[in-house]
Amino acid sequence: MTYVVNQACIKCKFTDCVEVCPVDCFYEGENMLVIHPDECIDCGVCEPECPIEAIQPDTDPGAEDFLELNRKYSSIWPNITIKKDPPSDAELYQGKQDKLKNYFSEKPGEGD
């Protein structure tokens, strides 16, 4: 098992999870984070830190699509190891549906 970031993170990009990760397995896109599944040690400390419940075990129903997304983008986006401020409009996107289809960006973030 590993943990994955799902579409709830898109356009919200809270980084509370990054701050507690003991192995620095988070990677930053323009408008979301992903977890490198081969680096994640399945400790689970990141999951309760996410204020929008965007982190889930890859064994949860529906997580398989996000496992591949996390794997792909963690290999090309920069690593992030420090907490940053969320986007100023993050609250507007919390709870929106179809975020992957409507808002996802393949562009990398800044990383550390």
C-alpha positions, 0 to 999 in steps of 0.5 A, spaced: 500 500 500 501 507 498 498 513 499 496 518 493 493 525 492 486 525 489 483 531 485 480 534 491 487 537 492 487 541 485 486 548 485 487 548 493 494 545 494 494 545 501 501 543 504 500 541 511 502 534 509 509 536 506 511 538 512 510 532 516 512 527 511 519 523 514 521 521 507 520 527 502 516 524 497 511 529 495 512 533 488 509 540 486 505 541 480 502 548 478 496 547 482 496 540 486 501 535 489 502 528 488 506 523 492 511 518 489 508 511 490 515 508 490 518 513 495 512 513 500 513 508 506 506 508 508 506 511 514 500 515 514 502 521 517 500 525 511 493 523 511 490 526 517 494 533 516 490 534 509 484 539 511 480 537 505 481 529 505 485 529 498 490 524 501 488 516 501 490 509 501 491 506 494 487 501 496 481 505 497 475 505 491 477 509 486 484 510 488 487 506 482 486 512 477 490 517 482 495 512 483 498 512 476 497 520 476 501 520 482 506 516 479 507 519 472 507 527 475 512 525 481 517 523 476 517 530 472 515 535 477 520 538 483 520 535 490 517 539 495 519 539 502 516 545 506 510 548 507 507 554 503 501 558 503 495 555 499 493 559 493 489 565 495 483 562 492 483 555 495 477 556 498 473 557 492 475 550 489 474 546 495 468 541 494 468 542 487 466 536 482 470 534 476 476 538 478 481 533 474 477 534 468 476 542 469 482 544 472 488 540 472 494 543 470 500 538 467 505 544 469 510 543 474 510 547 480 516 551 483 518 546 489 523 548 494 
